Amino acid sequence: MLSFIISLSLGFVGGEKLTPRQVPLCEDSGCQKLFQGDGECVDIEELDWSSLSTRYDLAAGTPGHEVCTSSCNCQCLKKITCPMASKSCAKKKGECVSPTSTPPTGWYYGGFLCDKKYKCKCYLQCKNKKCAKKKGICLIPATDEIPVGYKMLGPCNPKAKCYCYVPICPPNDLCKQGGGLCYGKGMTVPPDSKYLGYCNKKSKCKCFKTTIPPPTPTPAPTPTPTPTPT
């Protein structure tokens, strides 16, 4: 199996080497369905060989070219998938994540593998009741993107380096009814916005309503009729 893939990576088909212009695009024509949604058409010339065994299940084999539109370097391979959750991970209400996948936002590595063969890691959700009461979200700044308009309040889980982020300005019903949004320290107020008043004087949050009208759609040009030859 592996030797067959290597021969394809050199660009030989039927004893002849293909030039780059001769190499067709790699497109799926049944590969994904063949492996129940886990198949992927791969251009062997562009493949990262260092991640071959960690990204694809080589033991599943390759069905050939008929499920990929390419007739040379494109092969159908099965992507490595992790179990829904191992018993140890399920007990902690965790989720198994493969080495090539991104864990969900707010989840941290639990410190053990779900599947040693495919090196799937067990990730646990960072939660904190006090943070939830303040309508905050637990995030890991090293891996998660912090939403605009949020500030750090304190730790959700110090060991996981997970912290609680709360809105700089909590939602205000009156401001919302007036079509505005609350802006506080560190937040950028859109240009040409109209000041409507305070959302919260204590936190110095102010309500602004943008005055920029939505763009007017441009009508499509009327096609010029082609004169009929006489």
C-alpha positions as CSV (number, residue, x, y, z in Angstrom):
1,M,0.0,0.0,0.0
2,L,2.7,2.5,1.1
3,S,5.0,1.6,-1.8
4,F,2.2,2.1,-4.2
5,I,1.6,5.6,-2.8
6,I,5.3,6.4,-3.1
7,S,5.4,5.4,-6.7
8,L,2.5,7.7,-7.4
9,S,4.3,10.6,-5.6
10,L,7.1,10.4,-8.2
11,G,4.6,11.2,-10.9
12,F,4.8,7.9,-12.9
13,V,1.8,6.4,-14.5
14,G,2.2,3.3,-16.8
15,G,6.0,3.8,-16.8
16,E,5.8,7.4,-18.0
17,K,6.5,10.5,-15.9
18,L,3.9,13.3,-16.1
19,T,4.8,16.9,-16.3
20,P,3.2,19.4,-14.0
21,R,0.8,20.6,-16.7
22,Q,-0.3,17.1,-17.3
23,V,-1.3,16.5,-13.7
24,P,-5.1,16.9,-13.4
25,L,-6.8,18.4,-10.4
26,C,-7.7,16.2,-7.5
27,E,-11.5,16.2,-7.0
28,D,-13.9,13.9,-5.1
29,S,-16.3,11.7,-7.2
30,G,-17.3,9.3,-4.5
31,C,-14.4,9.0,-2.1
32,Q,-16.0,10.7,0.9
33,K,-19.1,8.5,0.7
34,L,-17.1,5.3,0.2
35,F,-15.6,5.7,3.7
36,Q,-18.9,6.9,5.3
37,G,-18.0,10.5,5.2
38,D,-14.3,10.0,6.2
39,G,-12.8,9.6,2.8
40,E,-10.6,12.3,1.2
41,C,-9.0,12.7,-2.2
42,V,-5.4,13.5,-1.7
43,D,-2.8,14.7,-4.2
44,I,0.2,12.5,-3.4
45,E,2.6,15.0,-4.8
46,E,1.4,17.7,-2.4
47,L,1.1,15.3,0.6
48,D,3.0,16.1,3.8
49,W,4.7,12.7,4.4
50,S,5.6,13.5,8.0
51,S,1.8,13.5,8.9
52,L,0.7,10.6,6.6
53,S,0.3,8.0,9.4
54,T,-1.3,10.5,11.8
55,R,-3.8,11.9,9.3
56,Y,-4.9,8.8,7.4
57,D,-5.8,5.2,8.2
58,L,-3.4,3.4,5.9
59,A,-4.8,0.0,7.0
60,A,-8.1,0.9,5.4
61,G,-6.5,0.7,1.9
62,T,-7.2,2.8,-1.2
63,P,-10.0,1.9,-3.6
64,G,-8.2,3.3,-6.6
65,H,-8.8,6.2,-9.0
66,E,-12.4,5.7,-9.8
67,V,-13.7,7.6,-6.8
68,C,-11.4,10.6,-7.5
69,T,-11.5,12.5,-10.8
70,S,-7.7,12.4,-11.2
71,S,-6.1,9.7,-13.2
72,C,-2.6,9.9,-11.8
73,N,-1.5,11.3,-8.4
74,C,-4.9,11.6,-6.7
75,Q,-5.7,8.8,-4.2
76,C,-8.7,8.2,-1.9
77,L,-7.6,7.8,1.7
78,K,-9.6,7.4,4.9
79,K,-9.1,10.1,7.4
80,I,-8.3,9.0,11.0
81,T,-11.3,9.6,13.2
82,C,-11.3,9.3,17.0
83,P,-13.9,7.3,19.0
84,M,-16.8,9.3,20.3
85,A,-15.2,9.0,23.7
86,S,-13.3,6.3,25.6
87,K,-14.7,5.1,28.9
88,S,-12.2,7.2,30.9
89,C,-12.9,10.3,28.8
90,A,-16.7,9.7,28.9
91,K,-16.6,9.6,32.7
92,K,-15.2,13.1,32.7
93,K,-17.8,14.2,30.1
94,G,-14.9,14.8,27.7
95,E,-14.5,14.7,23.9
96,C,-11.9,12.9,21.9
97,V,-10.0,15.0,19.4
98,S,-7.6,13.8,16.7
99,P,-4.1,15.3,16.3
100,T,-5.2,17.1,13.1
101,S,-8.4,18.5,14.5
102,T,-9.1,21.7,16.5
103,P,-10.7,21.2,19.9
104,P,-13.9,23.1,20.7
105,T,-13.6,26.7,22.1
106,G,-13.2,26.7,25.8
107,W,-12.0,23.1,26.0
108,Y,-8.6,22.0,27.4
109,Y,-6.4,18.9,27.2
110,G,-7.3,16.5,30.0
111,G,-3.9,15.0,30.2
112,F,-4.5,11.5,28.7
113,L,-5.2,9.8,25.4
114,C,-8.5,8.4,24.2
115,D,-6.9,6.3,21.6
116,K,-3.2,5.5,21.8
117,K,-3.1,4.1,18.2
118,Y,-4.2,7.3,16.6
119,K,-3.0,9.6,19.4
120,C,-6.5,11.1,20.1
121,K,-6.5,13.3,23.1
122,C,-9.3,13.7,25.6
123,Y,-10.4,17.4,26.0
124,L,-12.6,18.6,28.9
125,Q,-14.9,21.7,28.9
126,C,-13.8,24.5,31.1
127,K,-16.8,25.6,33.2
128,N,-17.3,27.8,36.3
129,K,-20.7,28.4,38.0
130,K,-19.7,31.9,39.3
131,C,-18.7,32.9,35.7
132,A,-21.9,31.6,34.3
133,K,-23.9,33.6,36.9
134,K,-22.2,36.8,35.6
135,K,-23.1,35.8,32.1
136,G,-19.5,35.2,31.3
137,I,-17.7,32.5,29.2
138,C,-14.7,30.4,30.1
139,L,-12.0,30.6,27.6
140,I,-8.3,29.7,27.2
141,P,-6.4,32.7,25.9
142,A,-3.5,30.6,24.6
143,T,-5.8,28.8,22.1
144,D,-9.2,30.6,22.0
145,E,-10.1,33.9,20.4
146,I,-11.4,36.4,22.9
147,P,-14.6,38.1,21.6
148,V,-14.6,41.8,21.1
149,G,-16.2,43.7,24.0
150,Y,-15.2,41.1,26.6
151,K,-12.8,41.5,29.5
152,M,-11.1,39.0,31.9
153,L,-12.8,38.8,35.2
154,G,-10.8,36.0,36.9
155,P,-9.9,32.3,36.6
156,C,-12.4,29.5,35.7
157,N,-9.8,26.8,36.1
158,P,-6.3,27.9,37.1
159,K,-4.6,24.6,36.4
160,A,-6.0,24.6,32.8
161,K,-5.1,28.3,32.4
162,C,-8.7,29.0,31.6
163,Y,-10.3,32.3,32.5
164,C,-13.7,33.9,32.8
165,Y,-14.5,36.7,30.3
166,V,-17.5,38.9,30.8
167,P,-19.0,41.7,28.6
168,I,-17.4,45.1,29.3
169,C,-20.9,46.5,29.0
170,P,-23.8,44.2,29.9
171,P,-26.8,44.4,27.5
172,N,-29.2,47.4,28.2
173,D,-32.9,47.0,27.2
174,L,-33.5,50.8,26.7
175,C,-30.4,51.1,24.5
176,K,-31.4,48.1,22.5
177,Q,-34.9,49.5,22.0
178,G,-33.4,52.7,20.6
179,G,-31.4,50.7,18.1
180,G,-28.1,51.2,19.9
181,L,-25.3,49.2,21.4
182,C,-23.4,49.7,24.7
183,Y,-19.7,50.6,24.4
184,G,-17.2,50.8,27.3
185,K,-13.5,51.1,27.9
186,G,-11.4,49.5,25.2
187,M,-14.2,49.3,22.7
188,T,-14.2,51.2,19.4
189,V,-17.3,53.3,18.7
190,P,-18.1,53.3,14.9
191,P,-17.6,56.6,13.2
192,D,-20.7,58.9,12.7
193,S,-22.5,57.2,15.6
194,K,-25.1,59.1,17.7
195,Y,-24.8,59.2,21.4
196,L,-28.1,58.2,23.1
197,G,-27.0,58.2,26.8
198,Y,-25.5,56.0,29.4
199,C,-26.1,52.3,29.6
200,N,-24.4,52.1,33.0
201,K,-22.8,55.2,34.6
202,K,-20.9,53.1,37.2
203,S,-19.1,51.1,34.5
204,K,-19.0,54.2,32.2
205,C,-20.8,52.3,29.5
206,K,-22.5,54.6,26.9
207,C,-25.1,53.8,24.3
208,F,-24.4,54.7,20.7
209,K,-26.5,54.2,17.6
210,T,-24.8,54.0,14.2
211,T,-26.1,56.6,11.7
212,I,-24.5,55.1,8.6
213,P,-27.3,54.0,6.3
214,P,-27.1,50.5,4.8
215,P,-25.7,50.4,1.3
216,T,-28.3,50.8,-1.5
217,P,-28.3,47.8,-3.8
218,T,-27.2,48.7,-7.4
219,P,-29.6,47.5,-10.0
220,A,-28.3,45.3,-12.7
221,P,-27.6,47.1,-16.0
222,T,-30.3,46.6,-18.7
223,P,-28.8,44.4,-21.5
224,T,-28.6,46.2,-24.9
225,P,-30.7,44.4,-27.5
226,T,-28.8,42.9,-30.3
227,P,-29.9,44.3,-33.7
228,T,-31.5,41.7,-36.0
229,P,-29.6,41.4,-39.3
230,T,-31.7,42.3,-42.3
